[in-house]
Amino acid sequence: MSGHLAVVGLGPGDARYLTEEATATLGAADALYGYGPYLDRVPTRAGQSRHASDNREERTRAAAALRHAARGARVAVVSGGDPGVFAMATAVCEEIETGPESWHALDVTIVPGITAMLAVAARIGAPLGHDFCALSLSDNLKPWDLIERRLDAAAIAGFVIALYNPVSRARPWQFGNALERLRRHLPPTTPVVFGRSVGRPDECLSVTTLDAADTEAADMATLIIVGSRETRVIARNGRSPLVYTPRAAPEVSA
Amino acid sequence: MSGHLAVVGLGPGDARYLTEEATATLGAADALYGYGPYLDRVPTRAGQSRHASDNREERTRAAAALRHAARGARVAVVSGGDPGVFAMATAVCEEIETGPESWHALDVTIVPGITAMLAVAARIGAPLGHDFCALSLSDNLKPWDLIERRLDAAAIAGFVIALYNPVSRARPWQFGNALERLRRHLPPTTPVVFGRSVGRPDECLSVTTLDAADTEAADMATLIIVGSRETRVIARNGRSPLVYTPRAAPEVSA
């Protein structure tokens, strides 16, 4: 079995976030698979085929890429951010587990990338500087009451919370509901960061508070970081504020 | 104020994990500050000064770098992994908040990197494919009972758990205590991944279960990922197993 499948993280959008390993793996691939807008970020190379698919077809895309690799090709599946965080690496593992024996024998490499919460955090300071969690607000594949329990648990225990997939056309109320849930546990002044398209021309970053956080400020490409009780904002004259969570937690926290 | 301070994430160790932005920022710096072994990873350049310090001197190092930048220099502080995850970006923010007004006016850039949990996850499959948290086991700056409450909350709510800073010479019992705590909530067969020195010649990765997890397998450079009830292991003939957490969570989970 000479085939090889790589799942490559492109980071949040701009080429400056690509790792050397990602660039090398993309360059060496015979075929690229991925959501169209992600494929468009990868420089074209003669002799390399491209297979674009829709955003919601992760399992189908993963299966097609595995079939292609099992025929002996070097195949790369591209993923926004990090492929292991709410992205393509999981879909590939799911297909391998349920697929033909030949897929188990394939050489599989996951190439990590800068996931959205790290990119947004870096642009605003260090809000993830203390214990934190990453939670997808999509209830397509998990029940909403489980998401609510996780929001409760994370806020009460004092984790900073990074929210992925806050809204979509099919999920209009979930983010507002999540904010309401968090307001039960956290002070109204808790810092909240909205980050979108980091590193791209349409980059948009804003800092607000939990009581003022507006669901209209988020779309499906937005990553939200909700601070803990310890998260702080440093105002700076003529510069954007710095948001960070101190390394020390007091005895009374949580 | 012409000074500039960058806090640069080097990723887990090998140069292939460096982003283009990190490479460019390090190359443009007049002075580099950091823990000695991290500085040693950065190629030397004529005219660039280097200021190595001990691992535990984050605040002192951050203050020295800020003073240097405030004199008008381009200064880079290097950090292992991602600077915003249990690393130098937080120490820099702490120093800016409590430091002189001139530090508030400085141009500060955080350059994200591949943090250890993303690197370890990528080497083993996609264990962070569903909701997860990152928790430091160091009780140097937070009380141990708070760490226990967070372990309880995360395990009960069904988060996959990435453990940073599991042990040190001064903290010999904490990791064993944490495993005991997690065994109260999670099945004995829950997959546990130990990862160390990813991408370096001494890389060491292993997969075990929560009941068999051995505290001796971890040192201060080890990152541990404890699965949720949903995390799965795919055995593969002649290849290392794949560990992943499915995107779907059942109704009964948590």
Interface residues (C-beta under 8 A of the other chain):
Chain A: G9 G11 A15 R16 Y17 L18 T19 E20 E21 A24 D82 P83 G84 V85 F86 A89 T90 A91 V92 C93 E94 I96 E97 H104 A105 D107 V108 I110 V111 P112 G113 I114 T115 L118 A119 A121 A122 R123 G125 A126 P127 L128 G129 H130 D131 F132 C133 A134 L135 S136 L141 K142 P143 L146 R149 R150 D152 A153 A154 I156 A157 G158 F159 R232 I234 R236 N237 G238 R239 L242 Y244 T245 P246 R247 A248 A249 E251 S253 A254
Chain B: G9 G11 A15 R16 Y17 L18 T19 E20 E21 A24 D82 P83 G84 V85 F86 A87 A89 T90 A91 V92 C93 E94 I96 E97 H104 A105 D107 V108 I110 V111 P112 G113 I114 T115 L118 A119 A121 A122 R123 G125 A126 P127 L128 G129 H130 D131 F132 C133 A134 L135 S136 L141 K142 P143 L146 R149 R150 D152 A153 A154 I156 A157 G158 F159 R232 I234 R236 N237 G238 R239 L242 Y244 T245 P246 R247 A248 A249 E251 S253 A254
